[in-house]
Amino acid sequence: MTTVPRPRPGADGAASPYQSYVYAYPHKTAYRGLPDRPRLSSLWAAEPKDALSLYLHIPFCEIRCGFCNLFTRIGAPDGLTGAYLDALDRQATAVREALGEREPVRFATAAFGGGTPTFLTAAELERLCDIAEHRMGADLRAVPLSVEASPATATADRLKVLAARGTTRLSLGVQSFDDTEARAAVRPQRRADVEAALGRIRDARIPVLNIDLIYGIDGQTERTWLRSLDAALAWHPEELYLYPLYIRPLTGLGRRAGEADPAWDEQRLRLYRLGRDHLLAHGYEQRSMRMFRRADAPPQGADDYACQTDGMIGLGCGARSYTAGLHYSFDYAVGMHEIRGIVDDYVSRPAADFARAEYGRRIDPDEARRRHLLQSLLQAEGLDVADYRARFGGRTPTDDFAAELSRFAGRGWLEDAGPHATRLRLTPEGLAHSDAVGPELFSPAVRAAMAAYERK
């Protein structure tokens, strides 16, 4: 069974600040097979379609980092990436047909993730963009388009394609500029190669560069952490994401998964605060626990906040789709053998198979309110109470989550949330504990489903 986010003791007996990174709710381990396999045309019939998000998932990487539990496979036999794009094309055709023609379909944002989208060749990236544009109808040059890349695959020919097709944000997974730390995270790379990739990205003139860094790696010190931060800052990135290291089951570092380690918690908190203060002092604004944006960076739309909205179309075997009443995807796994099986199944599917939802979770009104509170509260700007009331029939967050909000306030994690508060916002210490705040808002039903999930 899977590991469920639940309070683990920290150094002072309180809950560990590192329970779980909540980037989407409910988690895919709470999804189950849908016996009725509803048709997508029915699911989307009453949904607004004037500001959809589009996500295309590429489940391939050249290596698998020791901390990674994403849905991705290492490498691809000859012909597999082409077969995958064929299946993606079939799925896009079926999904676009299901959206119908009664009202205009417009995409407000787009993203290519994975895996590593730049694992694809330049010609395959052209085809990926064609699928988004010609099959789905997304105007990639008119909306924010974010693409994930690794240093090894951020080659000049690939970047040229992405820039020409409208990419506005390129996110590079660096994790550490220290070669020893990179090896400790089972991410074999050399700083010289990372710097060369960053040079190519800047040469491509993609408007927003994001650099991902990780703190809490074995052997990392305050000095080496600051050195990595300064190496990143030398490139003047528009965004930086600072991630605490997690060690999860079925990953390369998974032997330590689930162990309570108060000293490690303290180390990660110390490095987080050091990194936060360093970036704030260098003109960055904190948007969430992880995200820091340069004050003069060009706007990129909804950023992290988009993940709490409905109207997400996900294409690819690891992508999620969101309607107001159902979140759905394909089967989920972390183990390499199981992932290969799911990818192989995906590429063999006929077009008709993509017209129905197979795995997912129904979103009832309580879960919708919980999700909105959770995803909004984890942003530095917090939750607009008036917006919550408008969405949920005049109810307030205090009406629905008084006990949870009271606990957060009692710990010093929540700013004044009295009856006349117009916005709920985490304090700086609350933001530091975002990975404990989020899991506390999981519903009992979602917790039970995650606990019952058979890990694979």
VEXDREN-2710 file (C-alpha; in Angstrom, 1 decimal):
% VEXDREN-2710
k/r/px/py/pz
1/MET/0.0/0.0/0.0
2/THR/1.1/3.6/-0.5
3/THR/2.5/6.0/2.0
4/VAL/-0.3/8.5/3.0
5/PRO/0.5/12.0/4.2
6/ARG/-0.1/11.9/7.9
7/PRO/1.5/13.7/10.9
8/ARG/5.0/12.5/11.5
9/PRO/6.9/13.8/14.6
10/GLY/9.5/16.5/14.1
11/ALA/12.3/17.6/16.4
12/ASP/10.1/19.1/19.1
13/GLY/7.4/16.4/18.9
14/ALA/5.2/18.5/16.6
15/ALA/4.2/17.3/13.2
16/SER/7.1/17.2/10.7
17/PRO/7.0/20.2/8.3
18/TYR/7.6/17.8/5.4
19/GLN/4.5/15.6/5.2
20/SER/3.8/15.8/1.4
21/TYR/4.2/18.2/-1.5
22/VAL/0.6/18.9/-2.6
23/TYR/0.7/20.0/-6.2
24/ALA/-2.7/18.7/-7.0
25/TYR/-5.7/17.5/-5.0
26/PRO/-6.8/14.8/-4.8
27/HIS/-3.6/12.8/-5.4
28/LYS/-3.7/10.2/-8.2
29/THR/-3.3/7.5/-5.6
30/ALA/-6.9/8.3/-4.6
31/TYR/-8.1/7.7/-8.2
32/ARG/-9.8/4.4/-9.0
33/GLY/-11.2/2.6/-12.0
34/LEU/-14.5/4.2/-13.2
35/PRO/-16.9/1.3/-13.7
36/ASP/-19.2/3.3/-15.9
37/ARG/-16.3/4.7/-18.1
38/PRO/-18.2/7.9/-18.8
39/ARG/-17.9/9.4/-22.2
40/LEU/-15.8/12.6/-22.4
41/SER/-18.5/14.3/-24.4
42/SER/-20.9/13.9/-21.5
43/LEU/-18.3/15.0/-18.9
44/TRP/-17.5/18.2/-20.8
45/ALA/-21.0/19.0/-22.1
46/ALA/-21.8/21.6/-19.4
47/GLU/-18.3/22.7/-18.7
48/PRO/-17.1/26.3/-19.5
49/LYS/-14.6/26.0/-22.4
50/ASP/-13.5/29.6/-22.9
51/ALA/-10.4/29.5/-20.8
52/LEU/-9.1/25.9/-20.6
53/SER/-5.6/24.8/-19.7
54/LEU/-3.8/22.3/-21.9
55/TYR/-1.2/19.9/-20.7
56/LEU/0.8/17.4/-22.8
57/HIS/2.7/14.7/-21.0
58/ILE/5.9/13.1/-22.3
59/PRO/6.9/10.1/-20.1
60/PHE/10.5/9.8/-21.1
61/CYS/13.8/10.8/-19.5
62/GLU/17.4/10.0/-20.3
63/ILE/18.0/9.1/-16.6
64/ARG/15.8/8.7/-13.5
65/CYS/17.0/10.9/-10.6
66/GLY/17.2/9.2/-7.2
67/PHE/14.4/11.3/-5.7
68/CYS/12.0/11.1/-8.7
69/ASN/8.6/9.5/-8.3
70/LEU/7.1/11.0/-11.5
71/PHE/5.4/8.9/-14.1
72/THR/8.4/8.5/-16.5
73/ARG/10.5/5.7/-18.0
74/ILE/14.2/5.7/-18.7
75/GLY/15.0/5.9/-22.4
76/ALA/12.8/4.6/-25.3
77/PRO/13.4/1.7/-27.7
78/ASP/13.6/2.6/-31.4
79/GLY/10.2/3.8/-32.6
80/LEU/8.6/4.2/-29.2
81/THR/8.6/8.0/-29.1
82/GLY/7.1/8.1/-32.6
83/ALA/4.4/5.5/-31.6
84/TYR/3.7/7.6/-28.5
85/LEU/3.2/10.7/-30.6
86/ASP/0.9/8.7/-32.8
87/ALA/-1.2/7.8/-29.8
88/LEU/-1.1/11.3/-28.5
89/ASP/-2.5/12.5/-31.9
90/ARG/-5.3/9.9/-31.7
91/GLN/-6.1/11.0/-28.2
92/ALA/-6.1/14.7/-29.1
93/THR/-8.5/14.0/-32.0
94/ALA/-10.9/12.1/-29.8
95/VAL/-10.7/14.7/-27.0
96/ARG/-11.2/17.6/-29.3
97/GLU/-14.3/15.9/-30.8
98/ALA/-15.6/15.3/-27.3
99/LEU/-15.4/19.0/-26.5
100/GLY/-17.9/19.7/-29.3
101/GLU/-18.6/22.6/-31.6
102/ARG/-21.6/24.2/-29.9
103/GLU/-19.5/26.8/-28.2
104/PRO/-16.0/28.1/-28.9
105/VAL/-13.2/26.2/-27.3
106/ARG/-10.3/28.4/-26.2
107/PHE/-7.1/27.5/-24.4
108/ALA/-5.7/30.2/-22.0
109/THR/-2.5/28.3/-21.0
110/ALA/-0.4/25.4/-22.3
111/ALA/2.4/23.3/-20.9
112/PHE/4.5/20.4/-21.9
113/GLY/5.7/18.3/-19.0
114/GLY/6.9/14.9/-18.1
115/GLY/9.2/13.2/-17.8
116/THR/11.3/15.4/-20.0
117/PRO/9.6/16.9/-23.1
118/THR/13.0/17.8/-24.6
119/PHE/13.8/14.0/-24.6
120/LEU/12.0/14.3/-28.0
121/THR/14.1/15.3/-31.0
122/ALA/13.6/18.7/-32.6
123/ALA/11.4/17.2/-35.3
124/GLU/9.3/15.4/-32.7
125/LEU/8.9/18.6/-30.7
126/GLU/7.6/20.2/-33.9
127/ARG/5.0/17.4/-34.1
128/LEU/4.1/17.8/-30.5
129/CYS/3.4/21.5/-31.1
130/ASP/1.3/20.5/-34.2
131/ILE/-0.8/18.2/-32.1
132/ALA/-1.5/21.0/-29.6
133/GLU/-2.3/23.5/-32.3
134/HIS/-3.9/21.6/-35.2
135/ARG/-5.6/18.9/-33.3
136/MET/-6.6/20.8/-30.1
137/GLY/-6.8/24.3/-31.5
138/ALA/-4.5/25.9/-29.0
139/ASP/-2.8/29.0/-30.3
140/LEU/0.6/28.4/-28.8
141/ARG/2.0/31.8/-29.8
142/ALA/-0.9/33.7/-28.2
143/VAL/-0.9/32.0/-24.7
144/PRO/1.7/31.3/-22.0
145/LEU/3.5/28.1/-23.0
146/SER/5.7/26.4/-20.4
147/VAL/8.1/23.6/-21.2
148/GLU/10.3/21.5/-18.9
149/ALA/13.8/20.5/-19.9
150/SER/17.0/18.9/-18.5
151/PRO/20.5/20.2/-19.1
152/ALA/21.4/17.3/-21.3
153/THR/18.4/17.7/-23.6
154/ALA/18.3/21.5/-23.8
155/THR/20.1/21.5/-27.1
156/ALA/20.2/24.4/-29.6
157/ASP/18.0/22.7/-32.2
158/ARG/15.3/21.8/-29.7
159/LEU/15.4/25.2/-28.1
160/LYS/15.1/26.8/-31.6
161/VAL/11.9/24.9/-32.2
162/LEU/10.4/25.7/-28.9
163/ALA/11.2/29.4/-29.2
164/ALA/9.8/29.6/-32.7
165/ARG/6.6/27.8/-31.6
166/GLY/5.8/30.3/-28.9
167/THR/7.4/29.0/-25.7
168/THR/7.3/31.7/-23.1
169/ARG/8.8/29.8/-20.1
170/LEU/11.5/27.1/-20.0
171/SER/12.0/25.3/-16.7
172/LEU/15.4/23.7/-16.3
173/GLY/15.9/20.9/-13.7
174/VAL/19.3/21.7/-12.3
175/GLN/18.8/20.7/-8.6
176/SER/22.4/21.6/-7.6
177/PHE/25.4/23.3/-9.2
178/ASP/27.7/21.1/-7.0
179/ASP/28.7/18.0/-8.8
180/THR/29.1/16.0/-5.6
181/GLU/25.6/16.9/-4.5
182/ALA/24.2/16.0/-7.9
183/ARG/25.7/12.6/-7.6
184/ALA/24.3/12.2/-4.1
185/ALA/20.9/12.9/-5.5
186/VAL/21.5/10.3/-8.2
187/ARG/21.5/12.9/-10.9
188/PRO/24.8/12.5/-12.7
189/GLN/25.6/15.8/-14.3
190/ARG/28.6/18.2/-14.5
191/ARG/28.3/21.9/-13.6
192/ALA/30.0/22.8/-16.9
193/ASP/27.2/21.0/-18.8
194/VAL/24.5/22.8/-16.8
195/GLU/26.2/26.2/-17.5
196/ALA/26.4/25.4/-21.2
197/ALA/22.7/24.5/-21.3
198/LEU/21.8/27.8/-19.5
199/GLY/23.8/29.7/-22.1
200/ARG/21.9/28.0/-24.9
201/ILE/18.6/28.8/-23.2
202/ARG/19.5/32.5/-22.9
203/ASP/20.6/32.5/-26.5
204/ALA/17.2/31.2/-27.6
205/ARG/15.6/34.3/-26.0
206/ILE/12.7/32.5/-24.3
207/PRO/11.2/35.2/-22.1
208/VAL/11.2/33.3/-18.8
209/LEU/13.9/31.0/-17.5
210/ASN/13.1/29.0/-14.4
211/ILE/15.8/27.1/-12.5
212/ASP/14.8/24.2/-10.1
213/LEU/17.0/23.7/-7.1
214/ILE/16.8/21.2/-4.3
215/TYR/17.8/21.5/-0.6
216/GLY/18.3/18.7/1.9
217/ILE/20.7/16.6/-0.2
218/ASP/23.2/14.4/1.7
219/GLY/26.4/16.4/2.3
220/GLN/24.8/19.8/1.5
221/THR/25.8/22.6/3.8
222/GLU/24.7/26.2/4.1
223/ARG/27.8/27.2/2.2
224/THR/27.2/24.9/-0.7
225/TRP/23.5/25.8/-0.8
226/LEU/24.4/29.5/-1.1
227/ARG/26.9/28.7/-3.7
228/SER/24.3/26.9/-5.8
229/LEU/21.9/29.8/-5.3
230/ASP/24.5/32.3/-6.4
231/ALA/25.4/30.2/-9.4
232/ALA/21.7/30.3/-10.4
233/LEU/21.4/34.0/-9.7
234/ALA/24.3/34.7/-12.1
235/TRP/22.0/33.8/-14.9
236/HIS/19.3/36.3/-13.7
237/PRO/16.5/33.8/-14.0
238/GLU/13.0/35.2/-14.0
239/GLU/11.9/32.4/-11.7
240/LEU/13.5/30.0/-9.2
241/TYR/11.8/27.0/-7.6
242/LEU/13.4/25.8/-4.3
243/TYR/12.3/22.2/-3.5
244/PRO/12.9/20.3/-0.3
245/LEU/14.3/16.9/-1.0
246/TYR/11.8/14.1/-0.5
247/ILE/12.7/10.4/-0.4
248/ARG/9.8/8.3/-1.5
249/PRO/9.1/4.6/-1.9
250/LEU/10.1/2.9/-5.2
251/THR/12.7/5.6/-6.0
252/GLY/16.4/5.3/-6.2
253/LEU/16.8/6.8/-2.7
254/GLY/13.8/5.0/-1.4
255/ARG/15.6/3.0/1.2
256/ARG/15.1/5.9/3.6
257/ALA/11.4/6.5/2.7
258/GLY/9.1/6.9/5.6
259/GLU/11.7/7.2/8.3
260/ALA/11.2/10.1/10.8
261/ASP/14.4/12.2/10.8
262/PRO/14.1/15.3/13.0
263/ALA/17.6/16.4/12.2
264/TRP/16.9/16.3/8.5
265/ASP/13.7/18.3/9.0
266/GLU/15.7/20.9/10.9
267/GLN/18.3/21.0/8.1
268/ARG/15.7/21.5/5.4
269/LEU/14.0/24.2/7.3
270/ARG/17.2/26.0/7.9
271/LEU/18.2/25.8/4.3
272/TYR/14.8/26.9/3.2
273/ARG/14.9/30.0/5.3
274/LEU/18.4/30.8/4.1
275/GLY/17.4/30.4/0.5
276/ARG/14.2/32.4/0.9
277/ASP/16.0/35.3/2.6
278/HIS/18.8/35.2/0.0
279/LEU/16.3/35.5/-2.9
280/LEU/14.2/38.1/-1.2
281/ALA/17.4/40.2/-0.7
282/HIS/18.2/39.8/-4.4
283/GLY/14.9/41.3/-5.7
284/TYR/12.7/38.2/-5.9
285/GLU/9.1/38.0/-4.7
286/GLN/7.9/34.8/-2.9
287/ARG/4.8/33.4/-4.6
288/SER/4.6/30.1/-2.7
289/MET/6.8/28.0/-0.4
290/ARG/8.6/26.9/-3.6
291/MET/8.3/29.6/-6.1
292/PHE/10.2/32.9/-6.3
293/ARG/9.8/35.3/-9.2
294/ARG/12.0/38.3/-10.1
295/ALA/10.0/41.5/-9.5
296/ASP/10.6/42.7/-13.0
297/ALA/9.8/39.4/-14.8
298/PRO/7.2/39.4/-17.5
299/PRO/3.8/38.1/-16.5
300/GLN/3.1/34.4/-17.1
301/GLY/-0.5/34.1/-16.4
302/ALA/-1.7/32.1/-13.5
303/ASP/1.5/30.4/-12.4
304/ASP/1.0/27.8/-9.6
305/TYR/-2.5/29.1/-8.9
306/ALA/-3.7/27.6/-12.2
307/CYS/-3.5/24.1/-10.6
308/GLN/-6.5/24.9/-8.4
309/THR/-8.8/25.7/-11.3
310/ASP/-11.1/23.4/-13.2
311/GLY/-11.0/23.1/-17.0
312/MET/-7.8/21.2/-17.5
313/ILE/-7.3/19.0/-20.5
314/GLY/-4.4/16.6/-20.1
315/LEU/-3.1/14.5/-23.0
316/GLY/-0.7/11.6/-22.6
317/CYS/-0.6/8.6/-20.4
318/GLY/0.5/10.4/-17.2
319/ALA/-1.6/13.5/-17.6
320/ARG/-4.7/14.5/-15.5
321/SER/-7.8/16.2/-16.7
322/TYR/-10.1/18.2/-14.5
323/THR/-13.8/18.9/-14.8
324/ALA/-15.8/20.4/-12.0
325/GLY/-17.2/17.0/-11.1
326/LEU/-14.5/14.5/-12.0
327/HIS/-10.7/14.4/-12.1
328/TYR/-9.5/11.6/-14.5
329/SER/-6.4/10.1/-16.0
330/PHE/-4.9/6.7/-16.9
331/ASP/-3.5/4.2/-14.5
332/TYR/-0.7/5.4/-12.2
333/ALA/2.6/3.8/-11.1
334/VAL/6.1/4.6/-9.9
335/GLY/7.9/1.3/-10.5
336/MET/9.7/1.1/-13.8
337/HIS/8.2/-2.2/-14.9
338/GLU/4.7/-1.0/-14.3
339/ILE/5.3/2.3/-16.0
340/ARG/6.6/0.6/-19.1
341/GLY/3.5/-1.6/-19.2
342/ILE/1.2/1.5/-19.0
343/VAL/3.1/3.3/-21.7
344/ASP/3.0/0.2/-24.0
345/ASP/-0.7/-0.1/-23.4
346/TYR/-1.2/3.6/-24.2
347/VAL/0.6/3.5/-27.5
348/SER/-1.4/0.4/-28.6
349/ARG/-4.9/2.0/-28.1
350/PRO/-7.3/2.7/-30.9
351/ALA/-8.8/6.2/-31.1
352/ALA/-12.1/5.0/-29.7
353/ASP/-10.5/4.1/-26.4
354/PHE/-9.7/7.8/-25.8
355/ALA/-13.3/8.9/-25.9
356/ARG/-14.0/7.7/-22.3
357/ALA/-12.5/8.3/-18.9
358/GLU/-11.2/5.1/-17.2
359/TYR/-9.5/6.2/-13.9
360/GLY/-10.5/9.1/-11.7
361/ARG/-12.2/10.5/-8.7
362/ARG/-15.5/12.2/-8.3
363/ILE/-15.4/15.7/-6.8
364/ASP/-18.4/16.4/-4.5
365/PRO/-19.1/19.9/-3.1
366/ASP/-17.1/19.3/0.0
367/GLU/-14.0/18.2/-2.0
368/ALA/-14.4/21.2/-4.3
369/ARG/-14.4/23.6/-1.3
370/ARG/-11.5/21.7/0.3
371/ARG/-9.5/21.8/-2.9
372/HIS/-10.1/25.5/-3.4
373/LEU/-9.0/26.3/0.1
374/LEU/-6.0/24.1/0.0
375/GLN/-4.7/25.2/-3.4
376/SER/-5.4/28.9/-2.7
377/LEU/-4.0/28.9/0.9
378/LEU/-0.7/27.5/-0.3
379/GLN/-0.1/30.6/-2.4
380/ALA/1.6/33.6/-0.8
381/GLU/-1.3/35.8/-1.8
382/GLY/-3.7/33.5/0.0
383/LEU/-7.5/33.1/-0.4
384/ASP/-9.9/35.8/-1.3
385/VAL/-12.9/35.3/1.0
386/ALA/-15.3/37.1/-1.3
387/ASP/-14.3/34.9/-4.2
388/TYR/-14.9/31.8/-2.0
389/ARG/-18.4/33.0/-1.0
390/ALA/-19.2/33.7/-4.7
391/ARG/-18.1/30.2/-5.7
392/PHE/-19.7/28.3/-2.9
393/GLY/-23.2/29.8/-2.3
394/GLY/-22.3/32.4/0.3
395/ARG/-20.4/30.1/2.6
396/THR/-17.1/31.2/4.1
397/PRO/-14.0/29.2/4.7
398/THR/-14.7/29.5/8.5
399/ASP/-18.1/28.0/8.0
400/ASP/-16.6/24.9/6.4
401/PHE/-13.1/24.5/8.0
402/ALA/-13.2/26.2/11.3
403/ALA/-11.3/23.5/13.2
404/GLU/-8.5/23.3/10.6
405/LEU/-8.1/27.1/10.4
406/SER/-8.1/27.4/14.2
407/ARG/-5.3/24.9/14.4
408/PHE/-3.2/26.8/11.8
409/ALA/-3.8/30.1/13.6
410/GLY/-2.9/28.5/17.0
411/ARG/0.5/27.4/15.5
412/GLY/1.2/30.9/14.2
413/TRP/0.8/29.7/10.6
414/LEU/-2.3/31.8/9.7
415/GLU/-2.7/35.6/9.7
416/ASP/-5.7/37.1/11.4
417/ALA/-8.7/35.0/10.2
418/GLY/-11.4/36.8/12.2
419/PRO/-15.0/37.1/11.1
420/HIS/-14.3/40.3/9.1
421/ALA/-11.1/39.1/7.4
422/THR/-11.3/39.6/3.6
423/ARG/-8.3/37.3/2.8
424/LEU/-6.9/34.2/4.4
425/ARG/-3.1/34.2/4.2
426/LEU/-0.4/32.0/5.7
427/THR/2.3/33.8/7.8
428/PRO/5.9/33.4/6.7
429/GLU/6.2/30.5/9.1
430/GLY/3.0/29.1/7.7
431/LEU/4.4/29.2/4.2
432/ALA/7.5/27.4/5.5
433/HIS/5.2/24.6/6.7
434/SER/3.1/24.4/3.6
435/ASP/3.9/20.7/3.2
436/ALA/2.2/20.2/6.6
437/VAL/-0.7/22.6/6.0
438/GLY/-1.7/20.9/2.7
439/PRO/-2.1/17.3/4.0
440/GLU/-4.1/18.4/7.0
441/LEU/-6.8/19.6/4.6
442/PHE/-7.1/16.2/2.9
443/SER/-10.6/14.7/3.5
444/PRO/-11.0/11.5/5.4
445/ALA/-12.3/9.8/2.2
446/VAL/-9.2/10.8/0.2
447/ARG/-6.9/9.7/3.0
448/ALA/-8.6/6.3/3.1
449/ALA/-8.4/5.9/-0.7
450/MET/-4.7/6.8/-0.6
451/ALA/-4.1/4.4/2.2
452/ALA/-5.8/1.6/0.3
453/TYR/-3.8/2.2/-2.9
454/GLU/-1.6/-0.7/-3.8
455/ARG/1.8/0.7/-4.6
456/LYS/3.3/-0.3/-7.9
END
